[in-house]
Amino acid sequence: MDVILETLRAGLPVLVLQFAITLALLGLGIAIYMAITPFHEVRLIREGNVAAGLVLGGTLVALAMPLAATLATSLVTLDILIWGLVALVVQLLAFFLASALLRGLRHMIEEGNVAAACALVGLQLAVALLNAGAMAG
């Protein structure tokens, strides 16, 4: 039992620090995402726009996936920070790819087009899975 408690004493502060850094990266990622998208997700969600809710929820999950892989596979906190930032850049590039593929995406989301939201979320999640796999390497 003493070994378990000692391991907990030594590991818990590292776990809390790494988890906090990962949450901060997730917050940074969603803040940047909301700043670069041409639509105002929070306002649209408050107005009852289901498409905007799907997009924002899907984006959160898509940003979290590679961050979780980085958190699970990195032993050093600096690795989590650096690779977490790389993961966020890749995910944000996925949005630009989706915007290029889905012309008129802003209008579709603002109009509540759930099909367009699902396509965007699908692309983001597909990239997130590949990104997470690459991060877990």
N, C-alpha and C positions, 0 to 999 in steps of 0.2 A: 504493500500500500504506500510506503514511503517513496518508492520509485515513481509511482503514478503521480503522487502529489508534487514531487520535485519536477517531473516532466511538465506538469501543468503550470507550475510556477515559472518555469523557464520559457515555455512555449506560448502561454496565454498573451503576454504583452506583444509578442511578435505577431500572433494571429490578429489581435485587435488593431495593431498598426497597419498590417497589410490589408485587412478588411476595410479599414477607414480610408486608406489610399485608393482602394478599388472603388469604394462608394463615391469618393471625391471625383475620380475619373469618370464614373458614370454620370454624376451631376454635371461635370464639365462637358461631357459629350452631348447630353440632352440639351444643355444651354446653348452650345454651339449649333446643334441641329436646329433648334427653334429659331436661332438668329439667322441662319442661312436659308431656311425654307421660305418660300414666297407667301405662305399662308400663315395665319395666326391661330395655331392649334387650340390654345386655351380658350380664346374667344369663341371659336367655332364649337368647341365642346360645350361650353356654357350655353350656347344657343341650341344645343341638342343635335349637332351634326355628328352622326354615327361614323361617317367616313373619317373625319378628323380624329375621333376617339380611337378608331382602329389603327390609324397611322401612328399616332403618338404611342399607343400601347405596344404596337409592333416594333417601333423604333427603340423603345426602352428594352425590350427583350433582345432585339438584334444587337444593341450596344453591349448588353450585359453578357451575352454568350462568349465572345472572345475574351472579355475581361475575366470571366470566370475561369476560362481555360488558362489564362496567364496566371491567375491567382493560384490555381491548382497545381501548376507545374513549375513555378518559379520558387526558388529557395531564398533568393536575395530580394529584398524590398526594392532596390534600385531597378532590378530586372522587371518587376511588376510595373513600376512607374514608366520605364522606357517602352517596354513592349505593350503596355496598356495604351500609351499614347499612339503607338504605331497602329494598334487595333482600331482605335477611334478614327484615325485618319482613313483607314481602309473602309470603315463603315460609312463615314461621311461621303467618301467617293462613290459608294454604292447609291446614295441618294442622287448624286449628280448623274450617274448612269441611268437610273430609273427616270429621272426628269428628261433626259435626252431620248429615251425609248418611248416614253409616254407623253407625247406632245400635248400640251394643254392640261398638265397635271394639276396645276394650281386651280384652274377653273373647275375641274372635275371634283376635286376635294371640297372646294368651297360650295359646290352645288350638292354635296352629299353623295357623290357617286361611290357606292360601296364596292363595286367591281374594281374601280381604279385603286381604291384604298387596299383591297386584297392583293392586287397585282404588285403594288409598291411594297407592301409588307412581305409578300412572298419572295420578292427579289432581295429585300433586306435580310430576311431570315436565311435564304440560301447562301448569300455572301457571308453572313455571320457564322453559319456552320462551317463553311470552308475556312474562314478566318480563324475560328476557334481550333479547327483541326491543325492548321498551320502553326498556330501559337503553341499548341500542345506538343507538336512535332515529335 
